[in-house]
Amino acid sequence: MKKSILVLWVTSLITFNGCGAVKGLMTYGTDPSLETIEQVHALPRMNSVGFEWKKIDDRRIHGINIYRSDASKEREGFQRIGTVGNPYATHFVDTHVNADSTYRYSFSTFAYGKESGHSEPIEVRTLPPFSAVSFVKAYRVAPSVVKLLWKPHANTSINSYIVERSVDGSEWKFVSQVQGQLMVEYIDTFVRSGHTYSYRIIAQSYDKIRAYPSEITKITL
């Protein structure tokens, strides 16, 4: 019984890997006669890259493999990051990218365990993050209370602000996350006299894209 369950699990895993956007299990021989993906168009965003290609005419083909390398890592080769298991599909979105980064992509088709030659690599640079919050200031409003005020971010995609703090020049640590584009204050009651507190604000969008950190504001109690 256990052996049957194991065989079923492995079979389902291989099926999922071949049809989904998962790296891994299947390896391919090469069939130069298979049609190669050409004229790939890329549409980069901050945290994703969309791709579109011409419809495949070769009826033997079962799907498309997508490969990627990080251009900042010179020795890193192409790795398979996704598989489109439908030969009629003409789109793919890579959501595992960082803002303001350069990647190289290559595409291939496959059929019956064989893979076409890889397409010519295309280089794509994702968009830079949102601009930083333009103003932030720390005020002492009581002996052991610091109030932070900042200017609302101009981009309406922003829906929260991350507050980070450094004590006496130590490393930056998360303090709080303030919700709402127009909520632009934070009151820090975990402060003590005799210390210098540095603060910075990082705006964050609905889809978790972070802006550049704001300028630093300091206050000594």
C-alpha positions as a LaTeX table, in Angstrom:
\begin{tabular}{lrrr}
\hline
Residue & $x$ (\AA) & $y$ (\AA) & $z$ (\AA) \\
\hline
Met1 & 0.00 & 0.00 & 0.00 \\
Lys2 & 2.81 & 2.40 & 0.92 \\
Lys3 & 4.58 & 1.61 & $-2.35$ \\
Ser4 & 1.42 & 2.41 & $-4.34$ \\
Ile5 & 1.03 & 5.74 & $-2.56$ \\
Leu6 & 4.67 & 6.63 & $-3.25$ \\
Val7 & 4.36 & 5.83 & $-6.97$ \\
Leu8 & 1.17 & 7.91 & $-7.22$ \\
Trp9 & 2.86 & 10.85 & $-5.46$ \\
Val10 & 5.90 & 10.80 & $-7.74$ \\
Thr11 & 3.71 & 10.55 & $-10.85$ \\
Ser12 & 1.59 & 13.50 & $-9.78$ \\
Leu13 & 4.70 & 15.53 & $-8.97$ \\
Ile14 & 6.19 & 14.94 & $-12.43$ \\
Thr15 & 2.87 & 15.84 & $-14.08$ \\
Phe16 & 2.63 & 19.08 & $-12.10$ \\
Asn17 & 6.22 & 20.00 & $-12.86$ \\
Gly18 & 5.73 & 19.48 & $-16.59$ \\
Cys19 & 2.64 & 21.67 & $-16.81$ \\
Gly20 & 3.24 & 24.35 & $-14.21$ \\
Ala21 & 5.79 & 27.07 & $-13.60$ \\
Val22 & 8.07 & 24.94 & $-11.46$ \\
Lys23 & 11.78 & 24.30 & $-11.92$ \\
Gly24 & 13.25 & 20.95 & $-11.79$ \\
Leu25 & 12.57 & 17.35 & $-12.45$ \\
Met26 & 12.32 & 16.92 & $-16.21$ \\
Thr27 & 15.49 & 16.86 & $-18.30$ \\
Tyr28 & 15.51 & 16.98 & $-22.08$ \\
Gly29 & 17.45 & 15.69 & $-25.01$ \\
Thr30 & 17.80 & 18.03 & $-27.99$ \\
Asp31 & 15.78 & 17.95 & $-31.20$ \\
Pro32 & 17.01 & 20.67 & $-33.60$ \\
Ser33 & 13.97 & 20.11 & $-35.83$ \\
Leu34 & 11.57 & 21.54 & $-33.23$ \\
Glu35 & 10.43 & 25.10 & $-33.84$ \\
Thr36 & 12.28 & 27.70 & $-31.78$ \\
Ile37 & 10.60 & 30.61 & $-30.03$ \\
Glu38 & 11.30 & 33.86 & $-31.88$ \\
Gln39 & 10.39 & 37.54 & $-31.58$ \\
Val40 & 9.86 & 37.57 & $-27.83$ \\
His41 & 8.61 & 40.91 & $-26.50$ \\
Ala42 & 9.22 & 41.85 & $-22.86$ \\
Leu43 & 7.25 & 44.27 & $-20.68$ \\
Pro44 & 9.16 & 44.97 & $-17.45$ \\
Arg45 & 7.64 & 46.30 & $-14.25$ \\
Met46 & 9.22 & 46.81 & $-10.83$ \\
Asn47 & 8.53 & 43.32 & $-9.50$ \\
Ser48 & 7.60 & 41.35 & $-12.61$ \\
Val49 & 8.36 & 40.91 & $-16.30$ \\
Gly50 & 5.72 & 39.94 & $-18.85$ \\
Phe51 & 6.58 & 38.14 & $-22.10$ \\
Glu52 & 4.74 & 37.62 & $-25.36$ \\
Trp53 & 5.82 & 35.57 & $-28.40$ \\
Lys54 & 4.47 & 34.49 & $-31.77$ \\
Lys55 & 2.10 & 31.54 & $-31.92$ \\
Ile56 & 3.85 & 28.20 & $-32.45$ \\
Asp57 & 2.94 & 26.45 & $-35.70$ \\
Asp58 & 4.77 & 23.16 & $-35.06$ \\
Arg59 & 1.99 & 20.75 & $-34.01$ \\
Arg60 & 4.44 & 18.39 & $-32.35$ \\
Ile61 & 5.25 & 20.84 & $-29.59$ \\
His62 & 3.76 & 20.35 & $-26.11$ \\
Gly63 & 4.96 & 23.54 & $-24.41$ \\
Ile64 & 7.63 & 26.13 & $-23.75$ \\
Asn65 & 10.50 & 26.32 & $-21.25$ \\
Ile66 & 11.69 & 29.65 & $-19.88$ \\
Tyr67 & 15.29 & 30.17 & $-18.73$ \\
Arg68 & 16.81 & 33.10 & $-16.85$ \\
Ser69 & 20.19 & 34.33 & $-15.64$ \\
Asp70 & 21.06 & 37.27 & $-13.39$ \\
Ala71 & 23.20 & 39.70 & $-15.38$ \\
Ser72 & 24.89 & 40.94 & $-12.21$ \\
Lys73 & 26.32 & 37.46 & $-11.56$ \\
Glu74 & 28.76 & 36.92 & $-14.39$ \\
Arg75 & 29.38 & 33.23 & $-13.68$ \\
Glu76 & 25.72 & 32.30 & $-13.29$ \\
Gly77 & 24.36 & 30.33 & $-16.22$ \\
Phe78 & 20.76 & 30.07 & $-17.39$ \\
Gln79 & 18.39 & 28.17 & $-15.12$ \\
Arg80 & 14.92 & 26.99 & $-15.99$ \\
Ile81 & 12.44 & 29.13 & $-14.05$ \\
Gly82 & 9.16 & 28.07 & $-15.62$ \\
Thr83 & 7.32 & 25.80 & $-18.01$ \\
Val84 & 4.23 & 26.69 & $-20.02$ \\
Gly85 & 2.48 & 23.39 & $-20.64$ \\
Asn86 & 0.16 & 24.54 & $-23.43$ \\
Pro87 & 1.49 & 24.95 & $-27.00$ \\
Tyr88 & $-1.23$ & 27.52 & $-27.76$ \\
Ala89 & $-0.08$ & 29.86 & $-24.98$ \\
Thr90 & 1.83 & 32.97 & $-26.01$ \\
His91 & 2.40 & 34.69 & $-22.65$ \\
Phe92 & 4.41 & 34.20 & $-19.45$ \\
Val93 & 5.01 & 36.40 & $-16.40$ \\
Asp94 & 8.09 & 36.15 & $-14.20$ \\
Thr95 & 7.18 & 37.41 & $-10.72$ \\
His96 & 10.43 & 36.44 & $-9.00$ \\
Val97 & 12.50 & 39.49 & $-9.89$ \\
Asn98 & 13.83 & 42.53 & $-8.04$ \\
Ala99 & 13.33 & 46.16 & $-8.97$ \\
Asp100 & 16.06 & 48.00 & $-10.89$ \\
Ser101 & 17.81 & 44.74 & $-11.85$ \\
Thr102 & 18.96 & 43.26 & $-15.16$ \\
Tyr103 & 18.13 & 39.72 & $-16.24$ \\
Arg104 & 18.69 & 37.64 & $-19.37$ \\
Tyr105 & 16.04 & 35.28 & $-20.70$ \\
Ser106 & 16.03 & 32.46 & $-23.21$ \\
Phe107 & 13.15 & 30.29 & $-24.45$ \\
Ser108 & 12.83 & 26.79 & $-25.89$ \\
Thr109 & 10.04 & 24.44 & $-26.96$ \\
Phe110 & 9.69 & 20.77 & $-26.04$ \\
Ala111 & 7.93 & 17.61 & $-27.21$ \\
Tyr112 & 8.13 & 13.98 & $-26.05$ \\
Gly113 & 11.11 & 14.61 & $-23.78$ \\
Lys114 & 13.07 & 16.50 & $-26.44$ \\
Glu115 & 13.86 & 20.21 & $-26.40$ \\
Ser116 & 14.48 & 22.67 & $-29.23$ \\
Gly117 & 17.50 & 24.91 & $-29.41$ \\
His118 & 17.36 & 27.94 & $-27.13$ \\
Ser119 & 16.29 & 31.32 & $-28.47$ \\
Glu120 & 18.73 & 34.21 & $-28.62$ \\
Pro121 & 18.98 & 35.68 & $-25.09$ \\
Ile122 & 17.15 & 38.92 & $-24.47$ \\
Glu123 & 18.21 & 41.34 & $-21.75$ \\
Val124 & 15.56 & 42.99 & $-19.60$ \\
Arg125 & 15.94 & 45.61 & $-16.87$ \\
Thr126 & 13.14 & 45.96 & $-14.35$ \\
Leu127 & 11.86 & 49.41 & $-13.43$ \\
Pro128 & 13.39 & 51.27 & $-10.48$ \\
Pro129 & 11.50 & 51.42 & $-7.18$ \\
Phe130 & 9.23 & 54.29 & $-6.22$ \\
Ser131 & 10.94 & 57.51 & $-5.21$ \\
Ala132 & 11.58 & 58.04 & $-1.51$ \\
Val133 & 9.31 & 59.88 & 0.91 \\
Ser134 & 10.43 & 63.47 & 0.38 \\
Phe135 & 10.27 & 64.76 & 3.96 \\
Val136 & 10.55 & 63.22 & 7.44 \\
Lys137 & 11.26 & 64.88 & 10.78 \\
Ala138 & 11.60 & 63.62 & 14.37 \\
Tyr139 & 10.35 & 65.78 & 17.26 \\
Arg140 & 10.70 & 65.35 & 21.02 \\
Val141 & 7.20 & 65.84 & 22.41 \\
Ala142 & 7.84 & 64.51 & 25.95 \\
Pro143 & 10.89 & 63.35 & 27.96 \\
Ser144 & 10.56 & 59.78 & 26.61 \\
Val145 & 8.42 & 60.29 & 23.52 \\
Val146 & 9.50 & 60.97 & 19.92 \\
Lys147 & 6.98 & 61.90 & 17.26 \\
Leu148 & 7.74 & 61.33 & 13.58 \\
Leu149 & 6.03 & 63.30 & 10.84 \\
Trp150 & 6.52 & 62.83 & 7.11 \\
Lys151 & 5.03 & 63.97 & 3.83 \\
Pro152 & 2.52 & 61.64 & 2.13 \\
His153 & 3.96 & 59.83 & $-0.87$ \\
Ala154 & 2.64 & 61.25 & $-4.14$ \\
Asn155 & 2.02 & 57.84 & $-5.73$ \\
Thr156 & $-1.49$ & 56.54 & $-5.03$ \\
Ser157 & $-0.23$ & 52.94 & $-5.19$ \\
Ile158 & 1.37 & 53.47 & $-1.78$ \\
Asn159 & $-0.75$ & 52.15 & 1.09 \\
Ser160 & 1.67 & 51.86 & 4.03 \\
Tyr161 & 4.90 & 53.16 & 5.52 \\
Ile162 & 7.60 & 51.10 & 7.20 \\
Val163 & 9.35 & 52.85 & 10.10 \\
Glu164 & 12.95 & 51.82 & 10.75 \\
Arg165 & 15.16 & 52.99 & 13.61 \\
Ser166 & 18.84 & 52.98 & 14.52 \\
Val167 & 19.99 & 53.60 & 18.11 \\
Asp168 & 23.38 & 55.25 & 18.61 \\
Gly169 & 24.50 & 54.29 & 15.11 \\
Ser170 & 23.54 & 50.62 & 15.37 \\
Glu171 & 22.02 & 48.64 & 12.49 \\
Trp172 & 18.58 & 49.54 & 11.16 \\
Lys173 & 15.68 & 47.66 & 12.73 \\
Phe174 & 11.98 & 47.49 & 11.93 \\
Val175 & 9.87 & 49.46 & 14.40 \\
Ser176 & 6.37 & 49.60 & 12.95 \\
Gln177 & 4.27 & 49.66 & 9.79 \\
Val178 & 1.79 & 52.50 & 9.44 \\
Gln179 & $-1.22$ & 51.76 & 7.24 \\
Gly180 & $-2.73$ & 54.21 & 4.75 \\
Gln181 & $-1.20$ & 56.57 & 2.20 \\
Leu182 & $-2.30$ & 59.64 & 4.15 \\
Met183 & $-1.40$ & 58.39 & 7.65 \\
Val184 & 1.90 & 60.22 & 8.09 \\
Glu185 & 2.85 & 60.07 & 11.75 \\
Tyr186 & 4.32 & 57.62 & 14.22 \\
Ile187 & 4.85 & 58.07 & 17.96 \\
Asp188 & 7.79 & 56.19 & 19.48 \\
Thr189 & 7.50 & 55.68 & 23.23 \\
Phe190 & 10.34 & 53.17 & 23.48 \\
Val191 & 13.09 & 55.77 & 23.80 \\
Arg192 & 15.36 & 56.81 & 26.66 \\
Ser193 & 17.42 & 59.88 & 27.48 \\
Gly194 & 21.13 & 59.77 & 26.74 \\
His195 & 20.71 & 58.09 & 23.34 \\
Thr196 & 20.61 & 59.27 & 19.74 \\
Tyr197 & 17.80 & 57.89 & 17.59 \\
Ser198 & 17.87 & 57.86 & 13.80 \\
Tyr199 & 14.74 & 57.18 & 11.76 \\
Arg200 & 13.89 & 56.54 & 8.13 \\
Ile201 & 10.62 & 55.84 & 6.34 \\
Ile202 & 10.10 & 53.35 & 3.51 \\
Ala203 & 6.86 & 53.66 & 1.54 \\
Gln204 & 5.28 & 50.40 & 0.37 \\
Ser205 & 2.65 & 49.77 & $-2.32$ \\
Tyr206 & $-0.40$ & 47.50 & $-2.32$ \\
Asp207 & 1.59 & 44.75 & $-4.03$ \\
Lys208 & 4.46 & 45.01 & $-1.51$ \\
Ile209 & 6.87 & 47.01 & $-3.66$ \\
Arg210 & 9.09 & 49.17 & $-1.48$ \\
Ala211 & 10.26 & 52.66 & $-2.33$ \\
Tyr212 & 13.77 & 53.89 & $-1.70$ \\
Pro213 & 14.35 & 54.78 & 1.99 \\
Ser214 & 13.76 & 58.39 & 2.96 \\
Glu215 & 16.49 & 60.68 & 4.18 \\
Ile216 & 17.51 & 60.07 & 7.78 \\
Thr217 & 16.24 & 62.21 & 10.62 \\
Lys218 & 18.10 & 62.16 & 13.97 \\
Ile219 & 17.26 & 63.25 & 17.48 \\
Thr220 & 19.28 & 63.07 & 20.73 \\
Leu221 & 17.39 & 62.86 & 24.00 \\
\hline
\end{tabular}
